[in-house]
Amino acid sequence: MLANIPATQTVIEISKPGTPEVLVPATRPVPEPKAGEVLIRIAAGGVNRADCLQRMGRYPMPPGAPDIPGLECSGTVVKCGEGVTQWKDGDQVCALMIGDGYGEYAAVPAVQCLPVPPGVSLIDAGGLPETFCTVWTNVFERMHLQPGETVLVQGGSSGIGVTAIQLAKAWGCKVLVTAGSDAKCAACREFGADVAINYRTQDFVTVGKEFTGGRGVDAILDMVGGDYIPREIELLAHEGRLCFVALMRGNKVEADFGAIQRKHLTVTGSTLRSRSVAQKAAIITALREKVWPMWAQGKLRPFTFRQFPLRKAAAAHALMESSEHIGKILLVP
C-alpha cells in the first residue's frame, strides 16, 4: 500500500470568508502520520454546520486546527505512525477529526478512530463519528438520559437529530422532535420518534405538555437557542436538563432563572472540536463499548441524504444551508 500513497492530494480550501463559492480545490502534500496517528485514504467526509460557519469566518478555531475543513471521515488505513498498535494497514475505519476531512488523505490520532460498523458501507460511515460523538457526550454523559425518560430533540431531521432519536429509543426512552416540514416529521417518525412536531404549525411546549400529561420532558437537546430557551425552561419537568450543542437563533436571551431554581433544572452545553485528544479518545472508547454493538443488533442504521464529489463542496454547503436535507451530507473524493 505504501507504494500507492501519492506525494500530493486534492483538498478543498476556503479561499476567503464568504458564501459556498469560496470553497475551491487546491493541491496540498499528503501528510506523514506522526507518532500515535494513522494516515487514512478518505472514502467519504461528513459535512457539518460547523464547516459552514468556518467557511463564513464565524467559527472560533481551536489552537492547532488546520485551515482545511472537515470534522469526520471514513476510509482505509494506509500507514501507521510510531506506536500505533490498534490499527494496521488495510483496516477500514471512521474517524473524528479536528479538520482536514475535505481531502483525499488525512492523518488522524489512532485513538479517534472507530471500526466501520457491520452493515454500514465504507462511504456511509463517513457521516457517523461527529454526530455520534456529539450525541453521546451531550445526551448521555452531560444530561445522563435514563431509560424510561422523555427527551425532546430540536432539529430532529439533522444528522445529530437522527442520531439522537435512534440512540434514545435504543435506551428505552420516549422521543419528541421538532422539524420544519411534514415530510421531515414523517422521516423522524420513521427513525423512531414517538412524536414529531412541525415547528411552523405547532407549538412544541403545548405538544410536549400534552404528551407528558402536563409533567414536562426530562431532557432537551437544543441546537437552536435564542427565543427557544425560555420556552424550553417552561417545558422541562422537575429535575429536567437542557443541553446546547449549537445556538443557531442566537446566544443572548431573557430567561426566568427563578424557574431554573424552583424546578431544580440543569442547563449545560459543550463543544467537541476544541477538546483534547485524550478527551475525544474517551468518547470514542465509550461509543465503541456501549453503542457500536447496537449496529450488529439492528438497533441503528445510517442516514446519508446525499453524496457530492469532493470538488462539489460548494454545492454540498448550499444544500446544508438550505436545510432541505434529512440526515447527513457527504463529500466523496
N, C-alpha and C positions, 0 to 999 in steps of 0.2 A: 504493500500500500504506500510506503514512503516514497517510492519512485513516482507515484501518481500525484503527489502533492505539488501544485504549481508554486512559482515564486510570487505571483500576484493574483489578485482576485477582484471581482466587481463588487462594489458596495454602493449603498445609497447615502449620499451626503446631503446635509442641509446647507444649501449654498448661501442662504441668508434667512433671517426670520421672516415668516410670511405664510402665504396660502400653500395648499398642497403642491403647486407647481415649482416650489423652491427645492423639492426633492429631486436630485439629479444623480445619475450613475457616475461613478468615478472608479479609478483603479488604485488599490492600496496593496501593500505587501501582505502576504499570508503570514499571520503571527506564528511565533515559535512558542509552544507551551512552556510556561515556567514550572518550577517545582510545585507539585500539587495540582497542576492543571492538565486538562486534556484538550487536544485540538479536535474540533468537530467539523466534519464536512456537512454543512447545513442542508437538510432536506426541506425544511419549512420554518418560517419565523412568524410568530404571532404579532398582530397589530393591536396596540392598546391606546387608550385615551391619552396616557402619559406621553406617548410618542408624538401625538398631535400637539400637545402643549409644549413639548421640547422644540418641535418644528417652529412654533409661533414665538419662541423665546420667552415663554411664560412658565417654564418648569425650573425650579431651583435645583440645579445639578449637584449631586453629591461629589465630594472630592474624589478624584481618580476616575470618574466616569468618562468613557470615551465620547467623542462627538458623534459617532455613528449610532443612530437609534436602534431600538430592538431589545426587549426585555426577556425574551424567551425564544427557544428554538428546539427543533428536533434534528437528529442526523446520526451520522456514523462516526465513531471514534477512529481517527486515523493516526494519532500519535499521542503518546502519554509522556508527561513531564516526569521529572525525577520524583521518586517517592510514591507514585500512584500505583496502587495495588488492586483497587476495587474494580477497575475497568481495564480492558485490553483492546488492541486494535481490532476493529470489526464489530464491536458492541454497538447496538442501536440504543440511543438514549434520547431523553428530552431534558432540557436544562433551563434553570433560572439564571438570568444574566443581569449585569449592571448596564449593559449596552452591547453594541456590535451585532445584534441579531439581523440587521438588514445587510447581509452579505452572504458570501459563499462558504466562508470558513470563520470560525471563532475559537479562541482559547478561553476555556471556562474552568473555574475551580471544580475539581472532580467531585467534591462533596456537595455541589449544587446540581448534580445530575441524578436523574431517575431512569429506570428502565422503561422502555416503551411498553405500556400495559398490554396484556393479551387482548386480542380482538380489536385493537386500535391500529390503524395504519401509521406508518412512519411519518407521513405528512400531517395527518390529523393530530398526532402527538405534539406538533409544534405549537398548538394553541392551549396546551394544558398547564404548564408549570406556573405561569404568572397568576392565573385565576385560582388554581387550586391552593397555591401558597397564600394568596391574599385571603381567600375564604377561610382556610384552616386557621390561620393565626388570628384573624379578627372574630370570627363567629365562635370558634371552639376554644381558643386559648385566651382571648380577651373577654368575650361575653359568656364563656362557659355554658354554651347551649346544652341543655339536658334532654334526654328522651321524654316525650310527652308534653314538652313546652310548645308554645306557639311563637313563630318568628315571622316578621314582615320584612320582605326584601324589596327595597326600592330599585327600580330598573331591572325587573325580573328577566327581560329578554336579552340583556347584555351577557357577555361571557362570564362575568362574575355572578350575575343573577342566575343564569342557568346552572352554574356550578353550585351555588348556594342552595338552590332548590333541590338538586339531586342529593347533596350531602345531608341536608337537614332531613329529608324524607328517609334516607338510609339510617339516620339516627333515631327514627321514630318520632319525628316532630310534625306538627301541623304547620303548613307554609302558606302565607299570604304574599302576594306580589303585586306591584304596580307595573303597568306598561302603557304605552302611548297609543295603542290601537286594539281593536277587537281581534285582529289577526295575531298580534303579539300576545294578547291574553290567551288565545287558544293554544299557541305554541307553549306558553308557560304551563298551562294545564297538562299538555301532552308530556312535558318533562316531569310532572308530578305535583305541581302546585294545587293545593286544595281550593284556593280562591284566587282569581286573577282580577285585578281592579283596573279598569281603564281610567287613568287619572284625568283624561279630558272630559269625561262624562260622569264620573263618580268621585265621591269624597272618601279617601282611604280611612279617615278617622271614623266616619259613620259606619262603613262596611266592617272595619276591624272590631268596633264595639259590638255590632250586631253578631258577628261571628263568634265572639267570645262571651256573649251574654252580658255585656257591659263591663266585664273584668278588665279588658285590655290585653295587649300582647306582651309576651315576656322579653322579647328582644327585637331590635330593628337594626338591620344592616343598611346604611344610608350612603349613597354616593351623590346625593342631590344638595343637601344643606339648605342654606337660605331660609326662605319662609316656610319650608317643611319642618324646621326644627321645633318651633313652639307647638305645632300640631302633633309631632311625634311624641313630645313630652306629655301631651294630653292623652295620647293613645296608650302609652306604656302602663302596664299593670304595676302594682306594688312590687318593689324589688326588681323592676324592669331594667334593661340595659340597652343603651343606644351607642352604636359604634359607626364612625365615619371612615370611609375609605376614599372619598372624594367630596368636593364641595362645588358642584357644577353651577349651582344657583347663588353662590356667594358664601363668604365665611363670616359675615357680620350680620347679626340679627338681634332683636329684642326677644328675650325669653323669660319665663317665670321661673326663676331659680328657687322660689319658695316651693313650687311643685316638685322640683328635684329633691328637696329636703324632706317634704312631707311624705312622698311616695318611696323614699329610700332608693332613688334611681342612681344608676351608674352611667355616666356619659364619658365616652372614650373615643379613641381613634388612633390610627397608625399609618405609617408609610412602610413600604417594603424595600424600595430601591436603595435607600440610604443605610440599611442595616449592614452589619459586618458579615464577612464570610462565615464566621462561626455561628452567628445568629441565623443566617439563611440555612446553614447546614443543619441546624437543629430542627427547623421547619421541614426541610426535606426528609430528614430521618423520621419525623413523626408521620409525614404523609406515607412514606414507604411502609411503615409498620402498621398504621391504623386505617389508611384509606386505600392504598394500592391493591390490597387483597380483594376489595369490593369489585374491581373490574372483572376478575375471574368469576365472581359470584353473580354477575349480571346486574348489579345494582347501579352501575354508572355507564354512560355512553358519551361519545364525543359529540361535538356540536359545532362543526365547521359550517359556516354560512356560505363563504365564497373564497376561492383561491385566486390570487393575482400573480403573474410573473414578477420577479423582483424589480425589473425595470419599470413596472407599472405601479410603483409605490404611491405615486401621486393619486392615482385612481382609487387605490385602497384607502387612502386617507380621506378622500372626498366621500366615499361610502361610509366610513366611520363617522364623519361629521354630519352626514345626513340622518343618522340614527335609524336608517331603514333596515338595518341588518338584525338578525336574530342569532345570537351566538358569536362565534369567532370569525375574524377575517385573517387570512394567511397570505404571506409572501413566499413564493416558491422560486428559488434560484433556477 
